[in-house]
Amino acid sequence: MTSAPTAILDWGTANRVGGTLAGSGPATGSAERARLREEVAAAVTRAESLVVELTGLQPEGPSTRPWVMTRDEWVERNLRSFETVLRPLARRLEQQGSSGAMATVRRKTLGTQVGMLLGYVGRKVLGQYDLFLPPDDRDLLYFVGPNIVGIERRFAFDPKEFRLWISLHEVTHRLQFDGVPWLRGHVLGLIDEYLTSIDLDARRLAETLRRAVEEAKRRGRWRGVGFVSLFMTPEQRDTFHRMQAVMSLLEGHANHAMHALSPDHVPSAPRMRRVLQRRRQAQGPSRVLQRAIGFEAKASQYDQGERFVAAVVEAAGMEGFNRVWERESNLPTLEEIRHPAAWVQRVAAR
């Protein structure tokens, strides 16, 4: 981990706890790992060509590169991203003074809690596009090798088909952010707007975080926007809703591309989708934790966004839908995500 300010939480503790709880996953030999890397790379190359043809989005940089990583590597890379986005906030907090025994205990406690959440997610996630990578690495996609292999073994999925299926979704995210020049800045701006509105009084910030974690465990009320949702306050609802709308659009668009391309290129995709949906809806203690950390809300976000994209493409074609990428004002609101015809009338029909 880096030496970024630790005024918010102890990143080293988060990394150790997250890596431990994530575990190593299914055992694989060196030959199988090498084959996995080769086949994922081939799947990503093919997926990029297919998604470009379908969506019309073109990456500004080089072709997409996959990184087939371990679970603990995934935890560490996501903590690095959290450090990056929260660094200005952490420095402001340090300037106000945050030291002493109680502050140390608070940071270690929050580090443990964040590590536990990432450790759990690290057992589930298959692929990811990291919005916070530096410019030279923005063509990179993460794939968690043990989780992919584990799913394939458990459900007897055809590896080449499953890896292409996952790649279609993740490559679409890369093309969104590298094919729409203003989109990355817009999303990062929303996050910055959200974080700068946070009360930096150390005691109140710690209390806000503590209540958020306790409420999530008790009621499952984190709404699936990831780490920043820990800082939610009533005054931030407008920004939060705009973030939700953008994420629903992006996730829905990626799922639409994946499912639109599957009939011709991933014959077993319908079974894969059914199996993963059943896995997502599993009962028991894990279901409670999934609700608490936003897995169910994120799945709902995928579904609602996908229905929006499908409805718009049906009404206005892909060319009409692609007007969403022309400017920020063309992005759908949350209400329009729920009622696609309203967006078509406001934007695509003009």
C-alpha positions in Angstrom: 0.0 0.0 0.0 1.0 3.6 -0.4 1.9 6.2 2.3 -1.3 8.2 1.6 -2.7 10.2 4.6 -4.4 7.9 7.1 -6.6 10.5 8.8 -9.7 8.7 7.6 -8.8 5.0 8.1 -5.9 2.7 8.4 -5.3 1.5 4.9 -2.7 -1.1 5.9 -5.2 -2.7 8.3 -7.9 -2.6 5.5 -5.5 -4.4 3.1 -4.4 -7.1 5.6 -8.0 -7.8 6.7 -9.4 -7.7 3.2 -6.7 -10.0 1.8 -7.1 -12.5 4.6 -10.9 -12.7 4.3 -10.8 -12.9 0.5 -8.7 -16.0 0.7 -6.9 -17.5 -2.3 -9.9 -19.3 -3.9 -9.8 -22.5 -6.0 -6.3 -24.0 -6.5 -4.9 -23.7 -10.0 -1.7 -25.1 -11.4 0.8 -22.9 -13.3 -0.3 -24.3 -16.7 -3.9 -23.6 -15.9 -3.1 -20.0 -14.8 -1.1 -19.4 -18.0 -3.9 -20.7 -20.1 -6.4 -18.5 -18.3 -4.3 -15.4 -19.0 -4.0 -16.3 -22.7 -7.7 -17.1 -23.1 -8.9 -14.0 -21.2 -6.5 -11.8 -23.4 -8.0 -13.4 -26.6 -11.6 -12.9 -25.2 -10.9 -9.2 -24.5 -9.5 -8.6 -28.0 -12.6 -10.3 -29.6 -15.0 -8.5 -27.2 -13.5 -5.1 -28.0 -14.0 -5.6 -31.8 -17.6 -6.8 -31.2 -18.6 -4.0 -28.8 -17.1 -1.3 -31.1 -19.1 -2.6 -34.0 -22.3 -2.7 -32.0 -22.1 0.6 -30.0 -20.0 2.8 -32.3 -17.8 3.8 -29.4 -14.1 4.0 -30.2 -11.3 4.0 -27.6 -8.9 6.9 -27.8 -6.0 4.9 -26.5 -4.5 1.5 -27.2 -6.3 -1.8 -27.3 -7.7 -3.0 -24.0 -5.3 -5.0 -21.8 -6.5 -7.6 -19.2 -4.9 -8.2 -15.9 -5.9 -11.6 -14.5 -5.3 -11.1 -10.8 -5.6 -12.9 -7.5 -8.2 -11.9 -4.9 -5.7 -10.1 -2.6 -4.4 -8.2 -5.6 -7.9 -7.1 -6.4 -8.4 -5.9 -2.8 -5.1 -4.0 -2.8 -5.9 -2.3 -6.2 -9.3 -1.2 -5.0 -7.9 0.2 -1.8 -5.4 2.1 -3.9 -8.3 3.6 -5.9 -10.1 4.5 -2.6 -6.9 6.2 -1.4 -6.7 8.2 -4.6 -10.2 9.5 -4.6 -10.1 10.3 -0.8 -6.6 11.8 -0.6 -7.8 15.4 -0.8 -10.4 14.7 1.9 -7.8 13.0 4.1 -5.3 15.9 3.8 -8.0 18.4 4.7 -8.8 16.3 7.7 -5.1 16.0 8.7 -4.8 19.8 8.6 -7.5 20.1 11.1 -5.7 17.7 13.4 -6.6 14.1 13.9 -4.2 12.4 16.4 -4.1 10.6 19.7 -5.0 7.2 20.9 -8.7 7.4 20.2 -8.0 8.6 16.6 -5.7 5.6 16.1 -8.3 3.2 17.4 -11.0 4.8 15.2 -8.8 4.5 12.0 -8.0 0.9 12.7 -11.6 0.1 13.4 -12.8 1.7 10.1 -9.9 0.0 8.3 -11.0 -3.4 9.6 -14.6 -2.8 8.6 -13.7 -1.6 5.1 -11.3 -4.6 4.8 -14.0 -7.0 5.8 -16.3 -5.6 3.1 -13.7 -5.7 0.4 -12.7 -9.2 1.5 -16.2 -10.4 1.0 -16.6 -8.7 -2.4 -13.2 -10.0 -3.5 -14.7 -13.5 -3.3 -17.5 -12.6 -5.7 -16.3 -10.1 -8.3 -15.4 -11.5 -11.7 -14.2 -8.4 -13.7 -13.9 -4.7 -13.2 -13.0 -1.4 -15.0 -11.2 0.8 -12.5 -12.2 4.5 -13.1 -9.4 5.8 -10.9 -6.4 4.3 -12.8 -3.6 6.7 -13.9 -3.7 7.8 -17.6 -1.1 5.3 -18.7 -3.2 2.4 -17.4 -6.7 3.4 -18.5 -6.8 0.6 -21.1 -6.5 -2.0 -18.3 -9.3 -4.3 -17.1 -9.3 -6.4 -14.0 -10.3 -10.1 -14.0 -10.2 -12.1 -10.8 -8.9 -15.4 -11.9 -9.8 -17.7 -9.0 -13.4 -16.5 -9.0 -13.8 -17.1 -12.8 -12.3 -20.6 -12.5 -14.4 -21.3 -9.5 -17.7 -20.4 -11.3 -16.7 -22.4 -14.4 -15.9 -25.5 -12.3 -19.0 -25.3 -10.1 -21.5 -24.8 -13.0 -19.6 -26.6 -15.8 -19.5 -23.5 -17.9 -17.6 -23.6 -21.2 -14.5 -21.5 -20.2 -14.0 -19.7 -23.6 -17.7 -18.7 -23.7 -17.8 -17.6 -20.1 -14.7 -15.5 -20.4 -15.9 -13.8 -23.6 -19.3 -13.2 -21.9 -17.6 -11.4 -19.0 -15.3 -9.5 -21.3 -18.2 -8.1 -23.3 -19.5 -6.3 -20.2 -16.2 -5.0 -18.9 -14.9 -3.9 -22.3 -18.0 -1.8 -22.8 -17.1 0.1 -19.6 -13.6 0.8 -21.0 -15.1 2.0 -24.2 -17.6 4.3 -22.4 -14.9 6.1 -20.5 -12.3 6.2 -23.3 -14.8 6.7 -26.1 -16.7 9.6 -24.6 -14.2 12.4 -23.8 -16.2 14.2 -21.1 -17.6 11.2 -19.3 -14.7 10.5 -16.9 -14.4 14.1 -15.8 -18.2 14.3 -15.3 -18.3 11.2 -13.0 -15.2 12.2 -11.1 -16.7 15.7 -10.7 -19.8 14.2 -9.1 -17.7 12.2 -6.7 -15.6 15.3 -5.9 -18.8 17.3 -5.4 -20.0 14.7 -3.0 -16.9 14.4 -1.0 -16.3 18.2 -0.7 -19.7 18.5 1.0 -18.6 16.3 3.9 -18.3 17.7 7.3 -14.6 17.4 8.2 -15.0 17.6 12.0 -13.1 14.4 12.9 -15.6 13.4 15.7 -18.7 14.0 13.6 -17.1 12.3 10.5 -16.3 9.3 12.7 -19.8 9.2 14.1 -21.3 9.4 10.6 -19.2 6.5 9.4 -20.0 4.5 12.6 -23.8 5.0 12.1 -23.6 4.2 8.4 -21.8 0.9 9.1 -24.2 0.0 11.9 -27.3 0.8 9.9 -26.0 -1.2 6.9 -25.5 -4.2 9.1 -28.9 -3.8 10.7 -31.1 -2.8 7.7 -29.0 -3.3 4.6 -29.5 0.3 3.5 -26.3 1.1 1.6 -27.5 1.8 -1.9 -24.8 0.1 -4.0 -22.7 3.1 -5.0 -19.6 1.6 -3.2 -17.3 3.1 -0.7 -18.4 6.7 -0.9 -21.9 5.7 0.2 -20.5 5.5 3.7 -20.5 9.3 3.8 -24.1 9.8 2.9 -25.9 12.7 4.5 -29.4 14.1 3.7 -27.9 17.3 2.1 -26.2 15.2 -0.6 -29.3 13.6 -2.1 -29.2 15.5 -5.4 -25.6 14.6 -6.1 -26.3 11.0 -5.0 -29.3 10.7 -7.4 -27.2 12.0 -10.3 -24.6 9.5 -9.5 -27.2 6.7 -9.4 -28.6 7.7 -12.7 -25.2 7.7 -14.4 -24.2 4.4 -12.9 -27.6 2.8 -13.9 -27.0 4.1 -17.5 -23.4 2.7 -17.7 -24.2 -0.6 -16.1 -27.3 -1.0 -18.2 -25.5 -0.2 -21.4 -22.7 -2.7 -20.6 -25.3 -5.4 -19.9 -27.3 -4.5 -23.1 -24.1 -4.9 -25.2 -23.3 -8.2 -23.5 -26.8 -9.7 -24.0 -27.2 -8.2 -27.5 -24.0 -9.9 -28.7 -24.5 -13.2 -26.9 -26.9 -14.9 -29.3 -24.4 -15.0 -32.1 -21.2 -15.3 -30.1 -22.0 -16.9 -26.7 -24.5 -19.7 -27.3 -24.7 -20.7 -23.6 -25.2 -17.2 -22.3 -28.9 -17.7 -21.4 -27.9 -20.5 -19.0 -25.0 -18.5 -17.6 -27.4 -15.6 -16.9 -30.0 -17.8 -15.2 -27.4 -19.5 -13.0 -25.8 -16.3 -11.9 -29.1 -14.7 -11.2 -30.0 -17.7 -8.9 -26.6 -17.4 -7.3 -27.2 -13.7 -6.7 -30.6 -14.5 -5.0 -29.2 -17.2 -2.7 -30.8 -17.2 0.8 -29.0 -17.3 4.2 -26.4 -15.2 6.0 -24.7 -14.2 2.7 -27.9 -12.7 1.5 -28.0 -10.4 4.5 -24.4 -9.3 3.9 -25.1 -8.8 0.1 -28.0 -6.4 1.0 -25.8 -4.6 3.5 -23.0 -3.8 1.1 -25.2 -3.0 -1.8 -25.0 -6.1 -4.0 -28.8 -6.3 -4.4 -29.1 -2.6 -5.1 -26.3 -2.9 -7.7 -28.1 -5.8 -9.4 -31.3 -3.8 -9.5 -29.3 -0.9 -10.9 -28.1 -3.2 -13.7 -31.6 -4.4 -14.5 -33.2 -1.0 -14.5 -30.5 0.5 -16.6 -30.6 -2.3 -19.1 -34.4 -1.9 -19.5 -33.8 1.8 -20.2 -31.2 1.1 -22.8 -33.2 -1.6 -24.5 -36.3 0.6 -24.6 -34.5 3.5 -26.1 -32.7 1.4 -28.7 -36.0 -0.1 -29.7 -37.6 3.3 -30.0 -34.8 5.3 -31.5 -32.2 2.8 -32.7 -28.5 2.7 -31.5 -27.9 6.0 -33.3 -30.7 7.7 -31.3 -29.5 6.1 -28.0 -25.9 7.3 -28.7 -27.1 10.9 -28.4 -26.7 10.2 -24.7 -22.9 10.6 -25.2 -23.1 14.0 -26.9 -23.2 16.2 -23.8 -23.8 16.1 -20.1 -27.3 17.5 -20.5 -28.3 14.5 -22.5 -27.7 12.1 -19.6 -31.0 10.6 -18.3 -32.3 11.5 -14.8 -33.3 8.8 -12.4 -36.9 9.5 -13.3 -36.0 9.0 -17.0 -34.2 5.8 -16.3 -37.5 4.5 -14.9 -39.5 6.0 -17.8 -37.4 5.8 -21.0 -40.1 7.3 -23.2 -39.5 10.6 -21.3 -35.8 10.6 -22.3 -36.6 9.7 -25.9 -39.0 12.6 -26.1 -36.6 15.1 -24.5 -33.4 14.0 -26.3 -33.6 11.4 -29.1 -36.8 12.7 -30.7 -35.5 16.2 -31.2 
